Structure formats: structure tokens, C-alpha cells
Amino acid sequence: MLSAKHPRRLLALLLLLLCCGPALAEGLTQTPLSIPARYPDGSSATLEAMLLRPDGPGPYPIAILSHGAPRNPADRAQMTPLRYLPEAREFARRGWAVVSVMRRGYGGSDGPYSESTGPCDNPDYMRSARQSSEDLRQAIRYVAGQPYADASRILAVGVSAGGLASVALSADPPPGLKAAISFAGGRGSVADNEVCQENRLVAAFGTMGRSSRVPTLWIYSENDLFFGPDLARRMWEAFTQAGGRAEFIAAPANGKDGHGFFSAAIPQWTPMVDGFLAKNGLVPRGTPITVSLPALAPPPELSAANRAKFPAYVEAGGNKAFAVSSDGAFGWKSGMRSLDEAQKGALENCMSHTQKGCRIAYLNDRPAGAAAEMAAVPPAETPRPTRVGLAPPPELSAAGREKFGAYVEAAGRKAFAVSQDGAFGWKAGMPSEDAARRAALDNCAKFTRHTCYVVILDDRPLR
């Protein structure tokens, strides 16, 4: 280590850093994870997750990002860690290794679903909160043992039911948990401004406050239709009066329902989070990493006002699609389990705003349809069979991983699909990206009853 005893060497090092700093490109690394979990009751599960962290070996402090719970139980199976990629990106830019984890019964994580609160007239919110927080604890246990992780600095961040889970984790903290952030935290919302037995939910936060002693930040929008401002303050008061440490921020109204503030208002909440982290000595780096996003042109049908909304699609997570109609109506979906589902959802969203037909303008970050044909690489320049450093999807068994090399070496337009139980299928030498994608999904579907999703197009991972 250099010290003031070596001023010339220190000055030389500073000059070297100043002159060479701009050439040291920084970025983020995104990796799918399959987290092995073993629970106190002896059961086990594998949790689907996504890791987003700064480039380089680290170690980096850990941020565990926890999702909400949809009102419609059927929607749980379609959720993916990609859903909160833009939000995860903000923490990763600030120096955190962010793990966006799907709890049991959601997305590609094993079941059974363990968070039920029971009947609406007799909900057990504490049981649900503890079950949810146990999944976060299991994810932390796994990630803490990885070489890129600094297990002495852990942050829990959650939205809605994930916010409740994060606060519950603070009430029984694992080693290294330094703080928790809850965006619109709660459970039991069955309709706008209707929560099952509000007093029970308030009491649950009071119970957690009796043992929670790490600093927490609570952010609720003034027009949250799940947990309105009066209920939010009652929950906060119960928590703090019982001894919990919590800073409450009443965020401005956002859109038609402020419950989506975490996703819809990133520029508004990042200063709130930055201030909280600074006060608690949790600022891993002084300047956030600058991330370059694709330079996608808005579809020409969009009005000037709607062109201003297009960057939200560019920033969104993978398995996404953007649809537009000739009259300027549009719709998009992101973070889906497959590109087919993204395309279907985007078209449905678009059609709900127009009586004219809609077309898919973008699949992920590539033009689709006529635009794709115009931008297509000439046949002579299609990908050649050059071996690249692709990692086998984590869903594959050992036998499946051994067969993955054949896909890597295959030529032409190609796609690789996989399901959560390890089934897979792929196709190469196809005339177009869409043809390869559909053929891979068809091949995979022959070997499983689970949903298949495309994870690689050509030599480009999609997650």
C-alpha cells in the first residue's frame, strides 16, 4: 500500500490513473442463476434468479431484489427475473451485485407456492412474510459464498409483497444485512383500495418492528391503489412505535396507480435511495457506472408524445416485443418467459388501443417484420460456424450440457430453447431469426409439459 512516505510514487500513480482512466471501459455483467435452497423443515428447492453486477472480480456488496405478488395467481408462473432489470441496473451501476430472485412458486422457481395468507377474513400475514423472507435468506446464503460477493454488506430491496418480505428479513436478519428498502410494501390487496383485514396487516408490521433494528426505507406513492397513504402510514407507525428503524417517504402521485412507482419512476426514486444509502454508509462507489443502451429508432407511426415514451422499451429487460398500429397506437411487453409470449402480449396491448391492426416493430432490440428484412444481413454474411464462448443454460442436465457444443458449432440462423425441467431443443440453418426461434420452441416442446423459452439466438444470449 502506498502512503505519504512515498510522495513521488503516489503522484506517479495518480497521474497514471488520470491519463488512463477514460480508457478503462466499465460495464455490467448479467448472468442467470439457479440457486439451491434447503429449508428448516427439510424441504429443498431451486430458485430462479438473475445476477447483475459490475464487470470485474469484485468483491461487491450484495443487493437482493424481491418481486411482488400478482392479484391473479395464474400470473405467477409467467414471472421472470428479467421483469425488474431496469431497476436492478440502477443498483448495479452504483456498485452492487444485484440478485433478482424468484421466490418459491413463481416463474422458474420450484414450488409449491408457500406464501398464502389464508382466507381474506382471517389472513395470517406474519406467516406469509416469514415464508417469503426465508427465500431471500436462502438466496443470500448462496450468493454470500461466491467470489464476487462481499457478504459483510447486504441490502434487501423489495416491491409490494417483496417489500414486506424485505422488512420481515430485517426482523430476523442474516449475517451482513445492513439495511432494507421497501417500495409499496404490503400484502392482501384484492382490489383497488381494498385490503383483507387491514388491521391484521398493520399488526404484522408492528410485530416485525419489535425485533427489526437495521435501518429501513419505506417509499409509497400518494396514489397507490394497493396500499393507500393512510394505510401506509399506519403500518409505518406500528413498525416504528414497536422499535423498528424506518424512514418514510411519501412519493408524489404517479400515473393512474402509484403502486407501480418502483418501475415507472426510476429517476424520481434514485435520489431518495442515494440519500438513504449515503446516510447509512452504504455507497460502494462515488460515481455510477455509465451504461450504453441500444440506439433504437422509434417506429415511424408513433406520435411525438409517444416517441418520448419509447426509451422505456429500450431500457426494459429481455424477452420483449414492441407493437404499433398505423394510427400510432402501441403496446409492448418485457421480461416474459419467451419471445412468443412477449410478442403475443405486445399485440394484445396494442390492439386494446386501436381498431386497426397492429404489427410487431421490435423483438428484443432487433427490428421485426418488414423492418427486419430491410436491415437483414445478406445471405453471404450470415454467421459462420465459429466457436464462441457460450455458456450452457443452467437448466440443462450434465448430459444436456455435453450436447450443447453441437449448437455452438452449428452454422447459420439458429436458436436454442429450454424449459425449467431441463428439456431443450434447437434449430440451425434457418432462413430467418423468427423461423429459428419457432423451430427451437417446437423441438423443445416435444420433450416437456412445461413452457419452453428461447435463451439464445444465433450466438447471442437473451438473458
C-alpha positions as CSV (number, residue, x, y, z in Angstrom):
1,M,0.0,0.0,0.0
2,L,1.3,3.5,-0.9
3,S,1.5,6.1,1.9
4,A,2.6,9.7,2.4
5,K,6.1,8.3,2.9
6,H,6.3,7.7,-0.9
7,P,5.1,11.0,-2.4
8,R,6.7,10.5,-5.8
9,R,5.3,7.0,-6.3
10,L,1.9,8.2,-5.1
11,L,2.0,11.2,-7.6
12,A,3.1,8.9,-10.4
13,L,0.2,6.5,-9.7
14,L,-2.3,9.4,-9.6
15,L,-1.1,10.7,-12.9
16,L,-1.3,7.3,-14.4
17,L,-4.9,6.9,-13.3
18,L,-5.8,10.3,-14.6
19,C,-4.4,9.8,-18.0
20,C,-5.6,6.2,-18.4
21,G,-8.9,6.4,-16.6
22,P,-11.1,7.1,-19.6
23,A,-9.7,4.1,-21.5
24,L,-10.8,1.7,-18.8
25,A,-14.3,0.9,-20.0
26,E,-16.7,-0.2,-17.3
27,G,-20.0,-2.1,-17.7
28,L,-22.3,-4.6,-16.2
29,T,-22.3,-8.4,-16.4
30,Q,-25.7,-10.2,-16.5
31,T,-25.8,-13.9,-15.5
32,P,-28.7,-16.3,-15.0
33,L,-28.6,-18.2,-11.7
34,S,-30.1,-21.4,-10.3
35,I,-29.9,-21.1,-6.6
36,P,-30.1,-24.3,-4.5
37,A,-32.1,-23.8,-1.3
38,R,-32.6,-26.0,1.7
39,Y,-35.2,-25.0,4.2
40,P,-35.5,-25.5,8.0
41,D,-38.3,-28.0,7.5
42,G,-36.0,-30.3,5.5
43,S,-37.5,-29.4,2.1
44,S,-35.4,-28.1,-0.8
45,A,-36.0,-26.1,-4.0
46,T,-34.1,-24.4,-6.8
47,L,-34.7,-20.7,-7.1
48,E,-34.6,-19.0,-10.5
49,A,-32.5,-15.7,-10.3
50,M,-30.6,-13.2,-12.3
51,L,-27.3,-11.7,-11.3
52,L,-26.4,-8.2,-12.5
53,R,-23.1,-6.8,-11.2
54,P,-20.2,-4.5,-12.3
55,D,-17.6,-6.0,-14.6
56,G,-14.5,-7.2,-12.7
57,P,-13.8,-9.7,-9.9
58,G,-15.2,-7.6,-7.1
59,P,-16.0,-8.3,-4.3
60,Y,-19.2,-6.3,-4.5
61,P,-21.8,-5.8,-1.8
62,I,-25.0,-7.8,-2.3
63,A,-28.4,-6.4,-3.1
64,I,-31.3,-8.9,-3.0
65,L,-34.2,-7.7,-5.2
66,S,-37.6,-9.2,-4.4
67,H,-40.7,-9.1,-6.6
68,G,-44.3,-8.5,-5.8
69,A,-47.2,-10.9,-6.0
70,P,-49.9,-10.6,-8.7
71,R,-53.5,-10.5,-7.7
72,N,-54.2,-13.2,-10.2
73,P,-52.5,-16.4,-9.0
74,A,-52.3,-17.7,-12.6
75,D,-49.8,-14.9,-13.5
76,R,-47.2,-16.2,-11.0
77,A,-45.9,-18.9,-13.4
78,Q,-45.1,-16.4,-16.1
79,M,-43.0,-14.1,-14.0
80,T,-39.2,-13.8,-14.7
81,P,-36.2,-12.1,-13.1
82,L,-35.9,-10.0,-16.2
83,R,-39.0,-8.1,-15.1
84,Y,-37.0,-5.8,-12.9
85,L,-33.9,-5.4,-15.0
86,P,-34.1,-1.6,-15.3
87,E,-34.5,-1.3,-11.5
88,A,-31.7,-3.8,-10.8
89,R,-29.5,-1.8,-13.2
90,E,-29.7,1.3,-11.0
91,F,-28.3,-0.6,-8.0
92,A,-25.6,-2.4,-10.1
93,R,-24.5,0.9,-11.6
94,R,-23.9,2.1,-8.0
95,G,-21.6,-0.8,-7.3
96,W,-23.9,-3.6,-6.0
97,A,-24.0,-7.2,-7.1
98,V,-27.8,-7.4,-7.6
99,V,-29.6,-10.8,-7.3
100,S,-33.2,-10.6,-8.6
101,V,-34.6,-13.8,-7.2
102,M,-38.0,-15.6,-7.8
103,R,-39.4,-16.9,-4.6
104,R,-41.0,-20.4,-4.4
105,G,-44.0,-20.9,-6.7
106,Y,-43.1,-18.0,-9.0
107,G,-41.6,-18.2,-12.5
108,G,-39.0,-20.9,-13.0
109,S,-38.5,-21.5,-9.2
110,D,-39.7,-24.7,-7.7
111,G,-42.9,-24.9,-5.8
112,P,-45.1,-25.3,-4.1
113,Y,-46.2,-21.8,-3.5
114,S,-45.6,-21.1,0.2
115,E,-46.8,-17.6,0.8
116,S,-50.6,-17.9,1.2
117,T,-52.1,-15.7,3.8
118,G,-55.2,-17.9,4.1
119,P,-58.8,-16.7,3.7
120,C,-59.4,-13.0,3.3
121,D,-61.5,-12.8,6.5
122,N,-58.7,-14.5,8.5
123,P,-55.3,-13.7,6.9
124,D,-52.0,-14.7,8.6
125,Y,-49.7,-12.0,7.3
126,M,-46.8,-12.9,9.5
127,R,-46.6,-16.5,8.3
128,S,-46.6,-15.3,4.7
129,A,-43.9,-12.7,5.4
130,R,-41.7,-15.2,7.1
131,Q,-42.1,-17.7,4.3
132,S,-41.2,-15.0,1.7
133,S,-38.2,-13.8,3.7
134,E,-36.8,-17.4,4.0
135,D,-36.4,-17.5,0.2
136,L,-34.4,-14.3,0.4
137,R,-32.3,-15.8,3.2
138,Q,-31.6,-18.8,1.1
139,A,-30.5,-16.7,-1.9
140,I,-28.2,-14.6,0.4
141,R,-26.7,-17.8,1.8
142,Y,-25.8,-19.0,-1.7
143,V,-24.6,-15.7,-3.1
144,A,-22.5,-14.9,0.0
145,G,-20.3,-17.8,-0.8
146,Q,-19.5,-16.6,-4.3
147,P,-16.1,-15.0,-5.0
148,Y,-17.6,-11.8,-6.4
149,A,-19.7,-11.1,-3.3
150,D,-18.9,-9.0,-0.2
151,A,-21.1,-10.8,2.4
152,S,-20.4,-8.2,5.0
153,R,-22.6,-5.7,3.2
154,I,-26.1,-6.9,2.2
155,L,-29.1,-4.8,1.2
156,A,-32.6,-6.1,0.8
157,V,-34.8,-4.3,-1.7
158,G,-38.4,-5.3,-2.4
159,V,-41.6,-4.1,-4.0
160,S,-45.1,-4.8,-2.8
161,A,-45.1,-8.4,-1.3
162,G,-41.3,-8.3,-1.8
163,G,-41.2,-5.1,0.3
164,L,-43.0,-7.0,3.1
165,A,-40.5,-9.8,2.7
166,S,-37.6,-7.4,2.9
167,V,-38.9,-5.8,6.1
168,A,-39.5,-9.3,7.5
169,L,-35.9,-10.2,6.7
170,S,-34.8,-7.2,8.7
171,A,-36.7,-8.6,11.7
172,D,-34.7,-11.8,11.7
173,P,-31.6,-10.6,9.8
174,P,-28.9,-12.9,8.3
175,P,-25.3,-12.0,9.0
176,G,-24.2,-9.0,7.0
177,L,-27.7,-7.4,6.4
178,K,-27.1,-3.7,6.7
179,A,-30.4,-2.2,5.5
180,A,-33.7,-2.8,3.7
181,I,-35.7,-0.8,1.3
182,S,-39.4,-1.4,0.8
183,F,-41.3,0.1,-2.2
184,A,-45.0,0.0,-1.6
185,G,-44.6,-2.9,0.8
186,G,-47.6,-5.0,1.9
187,R,-49.9,-7.9,1.1
188,G,-53.6,-8.7,0.9
189,S,-54.7,-6.3,-1.8
190,V,-57.7,-7.9,-3.6
191,A,-58.9,-4.8,-5.4
192,D,-58.2,-1.1,-5.7
193,N,-58.2,0.4,-2.2
194,E,-59.4,-3.0,-0.7
195,V,-57.1,-5.0,1.6
196,C,-58.1,-8.1,3.5
197,Q,-58.3,-7.1,7.2
198,E,-56.2,-4.0,7.2
199,N,-55.7,-4.1,11.0
200,R,-54.1,-7.5,10.7
201,L,-51.5,-6.2,8.2
202,V,-50.8,-3.2,10.4
203,A,-50.3,-5.5,13.4
204,A,-47.9,-7.7,11.4
205,F,-45.7,-4.7,10.8
206,G,-45.8,-3.9,14.5
207,T,-44.7,-7.5,15.2
208,M,-41.7,-7.1,12.9
209,G,-40.8,-3.8,14.4
210,R,-40.2,-5.4,17.8
211,S,-37.1,-7.2,16.5
212,S,-36.0,-5.2,13.5
213,R,-33.1,-2.9,14.2
214,V,-31.4,-2.3,10.8
215,P,-32.3,0.9,9.1
216,T,-35.1,0.7,6.6
217,L,-36.5,3.0,4.0
218,W,-40.2,2.9,3.1
219,I,-41.4,4.6,-0.2
220,Y,-45.1,4.8,-1.0
221,S,-46.7,6.9,-3.8
222,E,-49.6,9.2,-2.7
223,N,-51.9,7.4,-5.3
224,D,-51.0,3.8,-4.5
225,L,-54.2,1.9,-5.1
226,F,-52.9,-1.2,-3.3
227,F,-51.8,0.4,-0.1
228,G,-53.0,4.0,0.1
229,P,-51.3,6.8,2.1
230,D,-53.4,6.3,5.3
231,L,-52.8,2.6,5.5
232,A,-49.1,3.1,4.6
233,R,-48.6,5.5,7.5
234,R,-50.4,3.2,9.9
235,M,-48.1,0.4,9.0
236,W,-45.1,2.6,9.4
237,E,-46.3,3.9,12.8
238,A,-46.9,0.4,14.1
239,F,-43.4,-0.6,13.0
240,T,-41.5,2.4,14.4
241,Q,-43.6,2.5,17.7
242,A,-42.6,-1.1,18.3
243,G,-38.9,-0.1,17.9
244,G,-38.2,-0.6,14.2
245,R,-36.0,1.9,12.4
246,A,-37.7,3.3,9.4
247,E,-37.6,6.4,7.2
248,F,-40.9,7.1,5.5
249,I,-41.1,8.9,2.1
250,A,-44.5,9.9,0.7
251,A,-43.6,10.0,-3.0
252,P,-45.7,12.1,-5.5
253,A,-48.6,10.5,-7.3
254,N,-47.5,8.6,-10.4
255,G,-49.8,7.6,-13.3
256,K,-53.2,6.1,-12.6
257,D,-51.9,3.8,-9.9
258,G,-48.8,4.8,-7.9
259,H,-48.2,1.2,-6.8
260,G,-46.0,1.0,-9.9
261,F,-43.8,3.8,-8.7
262,F,-40.7,1.5,-8.4
263,S,-40.8,0.6,-12.1
264,A,-42.4,3.8,-13.6
265,A,-40.5,6.5,-11.8
266,I,-36.8,5.4,-11.6
267,P,-35.5,9.0,-12.0
268,Q,-37.7,10.1,-9.1
269,W,-36.7,7.4,-6.6
270,T,-32.9,7.1,-7.2
271,P,-32.2,10.3,-5.3
272,M,-34.3,9.1,-2.4
273,V,-32.4,5.8,-2.3
274,D,-29.0,7.5,-2.8
275,G,-29.7,9.7,0.2
276,F,-30.7,6.8,2.4
277,L,-27.7,4.7,1.4
278,A,-25.3,7.7,2.0
279,K,-26.7,8.3,5.5
280,N,-26.0,4.7,6.4
281,G,-22.5,4.4,4.9
282,L,-23.6,2.2,2.0
283,V,-22.2,3.9,-1.0
284,P,-19.9,1.4,-2.8
285,R,-18.6,3.9,-5.4
286,G,-18.7,7.6,-5.9
287,T,-20.0,7.8,-9.5
288,P,-22.5,5.4,-11.0
289,I,-21.3,3.3,-14.0
290,T,-22.5,4.7,-17.3
291,V,-24.3,2.1,-19.2
292,S,-24.7,2.2,-23.0
293,L,-28.1,1.1,-24.3
294,P,-29.0,0.2,-27.9
295,A,-29.7,3.1,-30.2
296,L,-33.1,2.0,-31.4
297,A,-35.2,4.3,-33.6
298,P,-38.9,4.7,-32.5
299,P,-41.3,3.2,-35.1
300,P,-42.3,6.0,-37.5
301,E,-46.0,5.5,-36.7
302,L,-45.6,6.9,-33.2
303,S,-46.6,10.5,-32.4
304,A,-44.1,12.9,-30.9
305,A,-45.6,12.3,-27.4
306,N,-45.4,8.6,-27.8
307,R,-41.8,8.7,-29.2
308,A,-40.9,10.2,-25.8
309,K,-42.2,7.0,-24.2
310,F,-40.2,4.7,-26.4
311,P,-37.0,4.8,-24.3
312,A,-38.8,2.8,-21.6
313,Y,-38.9,-0.1,-24.0
314,V,-35.2,0.3,-24.8
315,E,-34.3,0.1,-21.1
316,A,-36.6,-2.9,-20.4
317,G,-35.4,-6.4,-19.7
318,G,-35.1,-9.1,-22.4
319,N,-37.7,-11.3,-23.9
320,K,-39.6,-8.2,-25.0
321,A,-41.6,-7.0,-28.0
322,F,-43.0,-3.7,-29.2
323,A,-46.1,-3.5,-31.4
324,V,-47.5,-0.5,-33.2
325,S,-50.5,0.3,-35.5
326,S,-50.8,2.6,-38.5
327,D,-52.7,5.2,-36.4
328,G,-49.9,5.4,-33.8
329,A,-51.3,3.2,-31.1
330,F,-48.7,0.9,-29.5
331,G,-48.2,-1.7,-26.8
332,W,-45.2,-3.6,-25.5
333,K,-44.3,-6.4,-23.1
334,S,-40.9,-7.2,-21.5
335,G,-39.4,-9.7,-19.1
336,M,-41.5,-12.5,-20.4
337,R,-40.7,-16.2,-20.3
338,S,-40.3,-16.4,-24.1
339,L,-40.3,-14.1,-27.1
340,D,-43.5,-15.7,-28.3
341,E,-45.3,-14.6,-25.1
342,A,-43.7,-11.1,-25.4
343,Q,-45.0,-10.9,-29.0
344,K,-48.5,-12.0,-28.0
345,G,-48.7,-9.6,-25.1
346,A,-47.4,-6.7,-27.1
347,L,-50.0,-7.3,-29.8
348,E,-52.8,-7.6,-27.2
349,N,-51.7,-4.3,-25.5
350,C,-51.6,-2.5,-28.9
351,M,-54.9,-3.8,-30.1
352,S,-56.6,-2.6,-26.9
353,H,-55.9,1.0,-28.0
354,T,-56.9,0.8,-31.7
355,Q,-59.5,-0.6,-34.1
356,K,-56.8,-1.1,-36.7
357,G,-54.3,-3.9,-37.0
358,C,-51.0,-3.9,-35.1
359,R,-47.6,-5.1,-36.2
360,I,-44.5,-6.2,-34.3
361,A,-41.9,-3.5,-34.8
362,Y,-39.2,-4.9,-32.4
363,L,-38.3,-8.2,-30.9
364,N,-35.9,-7.5,-28.1
365,D,-33.5,-5.0,-29.7
366,R,-33.9,-6.0,-33.3
367,P,-36.4,-4.8,-36.0
368,A,-39.1,-7.3,-36.8
369,G,-41.2,-7.9,-39.9
370,A,-40.6,-5.6,-42.9
371,A,-38.1,-3.5,-41.0
372,A,-36.1,-6.7,-40.2
373,E,-35.9,-7.7,-43.8
374,M,-34.6,-4.2,-44.8
375,A,-31.9,-4.5,-42.0
376,A,-31.1,-8.1,-42.6
377,V,-27.5,-9.3,-43.2
378,P,-27.1,-10.5,-46.8
379,P,-27.0,-14.3,-47.0
380,A,-23.3,-14.3,-47.8
381,E,-22.7,-12.7,-44.4
382,T,-24.7,-14.9,-42.2
383,P,-22.9,-16.2,-39.1
384,R,-20.2,-18.7,-39.8
385,P,-19.5,-21.8,-37.7
386,T,-17.0,-20.1,-35.4
387,R,-16.8,-21.5,-31.9
388,V,-17.8,-18.8,-29.3
389,G,-17.7,-18.7,-25.6
390,L,-21.3,-19.5,-24.9
391,A,-22.2,-21.0,-21.5
392,P,-24.8,-23.8,-21.4
393,P,-28.1,-22.7,-19.9
394,P,-28.2,-23.6,-16.2
395,E,-31.4,-25.5,-16.7
396,L,-29.6,-28.2,-18.6
397,S,-28.6,-31.5,-17.0
398,A,-25.0,-32.8,-17.2
399,A,-25.9,-34.8,-20.3
400,G,-27.6,-31.9,-21.9
401,R,-24.6,-29.7,-21.3
402,E,-22.4,-32.2,-23.1
403,K,-24.7,-31.9,-26.2
404,F,-24.6,-28.0,-26.1
405,G,-21.4,-27.9,-28.0
406,A,-23.2,-29.1,-31.2
407,Y,-25.4,-25.9,-31.0
408,V,-22.3,-23.7,-30.6
409,E,-20.6,-25.1,-33.7
410,A,-23.8,-25.0,-35.9
411,A,-23.9,-22.5,-38.7
412,G,-26.5,-20.0,-40.0
413,R,-29.5,-18.6,-38.3
414,K,-30.2,-20.6,-35.1
415,A,-31.9,-20.6,-31.8
416,F,-31.7,-22.6,-28.6
417,A,-34.8,-23.2,-26.3
418,V,-35.0,-24.7,-22.9
419,S,-37.6,-25.4,-20.2
420,Q,-37.3,-25.2,-16.4
421,D,-37.1,-29.1,-16.1
422,G,-34.0,-29.2,-18.4
423,A,-35.7,-30.2,-21.6
424,F,-34.3,-28.4,-24.7
425,G,-34.5,-28.1,-28.4
426,W,-32.6,-26.1,-31.1
427,K,-32.5,-25.5,-34.8
428,A,-29.9,-24.1,-37.1
429,G,-29.5,-23.1,-40.7
430,M,-32.9,-21.5,-40.8
431,P,-33.9,-18.7,-43.3
432,S,-34.7,-16.1,-40.5
433,E,-34.5,-15.4,-36.8
434,D,-38.2,-16.0,-36.4
435,A,-38.1,-19.3,-38.2
436,A,-35.2,-20.5,-36.0
437,R,-36.9,-19.4,-32.8
438,R,-40.2,-21.1,-33.6
439,A,-38.4,-24.3,-34.7
440,A,-36.4,-24.4,-31.5
441,L,-39.5,-23.9,-29.4
442,D,-41.3,-26.7,-31.3
443,N,-38.4,-29.1,-30.7
444,C,-38.2,-28.3,-27.0
445,A,-42.0,-28.7,-26.5
446,K,-41.7,-32.3,-27.7
447,F,-39.8,-33.3,-24.6
448,T,-41.7,-31.5,-21.8
449,R,-45.0,-30.4,-20.4
450,H,-43.5,-27.1,-19.1
451,T,-43.2,-23.9,-21.0
452,C,-40.2,-23.6,-23.3
453,Y,-38.4,-20.3,-23.9
454,V,-35.7,-19.2,-26.2
455,V,-32.5,-18.4,-24.3
456,I,-30.0,-18.0,-27.3
457,L,-30.5,-16.5,-30.8
458,D,-27.5,-17.2,-33.1
459,D,-24.6,-16.7,-30.6
460,R,-26.4,-14.0,-28.5
461,P,-27.7,-14.9,-25.0
462,L,-31.1,-13.3,-24.4
463,R,-30.8,-13.1,-20.6
